[in-house]
Amino acid sequence: MINFAELRRGMVDSQVRANDVTDHRIVTAMMEIPREEFVPAGLRSLAYIDDDLVIRLAGAAGGPRYMMEPMCLARLVQLADVQPKDYVLDVGVGTGYAAALLSRLAQQVVAVEEDPELAAAAEANLGRHGVGNVAVMQGPLAAGWAADGPYDVIFLNGSVDEVPAALGAQLKDGGRLIAVVGRGGAGRASVFTKVAGALSERIAFNAAVPALPGFEKAAGFVF
C-alpha cells in the first residue's frame, strides 16, 4: 500500500523547501493537501514525482493538459505573494490542485477552465475537500473571468506566448499577474504589476512548464 503522507513529505522536503520556497503558508498547504486526489486515478502513484502530470490526453477537446510539477508551482505561487484579503483569478484550474493551494492563501479564488470535464473534476475535488472559497467557472482561458473582476492576483497555470490585454484589464491597480512567458527552455517566470493602468514585467527565474491553450501568439506576415 502506498504511503502518500510519506511521499508528500518527501516532495515538500526535496522539491519545495530545497528550491527556495520559504513561505511557510505554501509549505504547510502542500504538506496537507493530498495531491494524489487531484490526479487521474491511474496516476496516483506518480502524484509526487518531480514532473508535470497529464490530466487530459490530446483528443477532440484539443491538446494534452498537465498538472504543473510541484517545484515550479510552489515557486510561482510564492512569486504571487498572495495575501489573506486578496481576490485571486486562477486561469486553467485543471483538476483543482493549484486552486486548493491558492485557497489557503487568499480570501476568495475564481477559477476558470474551458474544458467541461476538467471543470467538473475541479469542482468535485474541491468540494470533496471542503474548499469553500473557490468558485469554478467555465469559459475560454485567455478571456479570464471579467464578470467577477478586478482581481488582486491573476495566476496562470501554464506557459503562454504572451499575456493578452483582456487579462491585464481584469487586474486591480497595484495587482500582480503571474505567468511563464515562452516555451520550453526559453520560458521565464514573470510577475506583471499594474501601476496607473499599465503593466510592467519583472522576470524572476527561468521555468519550463506546459503551455496553456489559447495563448498562442498570432502569426505575423512575412515579406
N, C-alpha and C positions, 0 to 999 in steps of 0.2 A: 504493500500500500504506500502511495506517495505521501511523504510528509511535506505538505505545501507550506506550512508555517516555517519549517526549516529552510526550504527553498526561498521563501520570501525574505527571510533574514539574510541569507547569502546574497540575494540580489541587492538589498539595501547596503550591505557592507562592502561588496566588491564592485558594484556598478554605480551606486548613487553617492555614498559618502566618499568613495575613492576618486570621484571626479568633480570635486569642488562644490558639491551641493551641501551647503552649510545651513540652510533654512530648516530649523528643527520641525516646523509645521509640515513641510514637504516630506521629510524623512519619516516622521511619525505616521503621516497619512499613507505613505507607501508601505510601511510596515504593517498597517492594519487592514488596508483594502485588499480583499482576496482577488488578485489579478486573474487567477485561473478561472474565476467565474465570469469573466468578461471576454473570454476567447471561445471559439467553437469547441464543442465537447471533445472532438478528436485531437485537439492540440493542447489540451490542458497540461499534459506532461512537459510541454515546451514553454509554458507561460512565463517562466522566469529566466529564460536564456537571454543573452546579450545580443538580441537581434530583433528585427521587425517581424511581425507575425501576420500572415494572410488571414483576413477576416471575411473577404469576399473574393471568390475566384473571378477571373475575366469571363465575361459572357454577354448576354443580351443587355444587361444593365450597364455594361462598359468594362473598363479595365479593372484589374485587381485593386482591392483596397487593403490597407495594412493598419495594424496597431503599431504605433511607434515604439522602438526599443526603449526600455526603462531609463537608461542613462540620458539619452537625448531629451526625452520627455521631461525628466526631472530638471535638467539644466534650463530648458526653455521656460518651464513654469517658474523657476526661480528668477529668470530674467524678467518675467512679467511683474514681479514684485506685487502680487495681489494682496490687497488689504481687506480687513474684515468687513468694511462697509462698501466694498466695490461691487459693481454691477458688471458681469462678465458675459461676453459672447464667445461661445466655443464653436468654431467653424469646422465641420467634418467630425461630428461626435462619434461616428462609427458605432461600436458596441457599448460606449459609455464610460470607459475606464478613465480617460482624461477628465471628463466632466465630473466623475465621482471625486477625483483628486482636487479639482478646482472648487468643488462644493465645500470642501473642508476649509478653504481659504477665504472665500468670498461670501457676501451676503446673499447674492442671487446669481444663477447662471442660466442663460438662454443658450440652448444647444441646437444647432441647425444641422440637418442631414438630408441629402437629396434622395438617397436610396431608401425606399419604404421599408424594406426588410431590416436594414440596419437600424433605422429609426425605431422600429417596433422592438428590436432586440435591446437597444439602449434604454428605452422606456421600461421594458420588463426588468432588465438588470438593475437599473437604478431604483425601481420600485421595490424589488425583492430585498434590497439592502437598506431600505428606509431612507433613501436620499430624497428629501422633500423640497429642496431649494433649487432644483434643476427642472426647467421646462424644455421638453424636446419638441422642436418644430421641424416640419418637412418642407424643403424648398431648395433651390439652386444654391450651392455653397458660395459662389462668387458674389451673390446678391446679398449675403448676410441675412439679417432679420431686422429691417428698418422699423417695423411696426412697434417694437419694444425698446428701441434705442432712444437716446445715445448711451454708449457704454463707457465705463472707466477703462476696461481692458478688452481687447479683442485678441483671441488666441487661435492660431491656425494649426490644425493637426496634420501637417504635412508641408512639403515644399511647393513653392509656386514660382512661375516665371516672373510675375510682377504682382504687386498689390493693387487691386482695382480701386478706382476712385470711390465706388459705391461703399466699400468698407471703410475707407478713410472718413467718409461723410458721416458714418454712424458712430464715430469716436468723439467723446466729450473733449473739450479743450483741456489740455493737461493729461489726457488719457494716453495709454500705451497700446500699440498693436505689435504682437509678436509673430514673426514669420521667418521661415527659412526660405531665402530667395536664391534661386539657382538650383540646378540638379546635380546629383552625384557629388563628385569631389569638388565641384565649383560652388556648392551650397554654402551660404553664410547665414548664420542665425543673427537676426537683426531685431532691434527694438525701434519702432517708429513712434515718435512722440508728437502729439498735436499741440502746436502753440500758435495762437492767433489765427486759427483756421488752416494752418499749413503743417504738413508732415515733415519732420526731419528724421533721418535714419542714422542709427549708430550700430555698426557691426560689432558683435560681441565675440563670436567664435565661428570656426568652420563646422559645418554639420552636413551630413549626408543622410537625408530621410526620404521616404517615398513621397511621390508627388500627389497632390490633391487634384481631382479632375475639375475642369472648368476654369483653370487659371493660366491656360497656355497663352503665351504672347502671340498676338495676331501677326501673321507673316507679312513682311513689308514687300514692296515692289523692288525688283532687281532690274537695273537697266544695263 
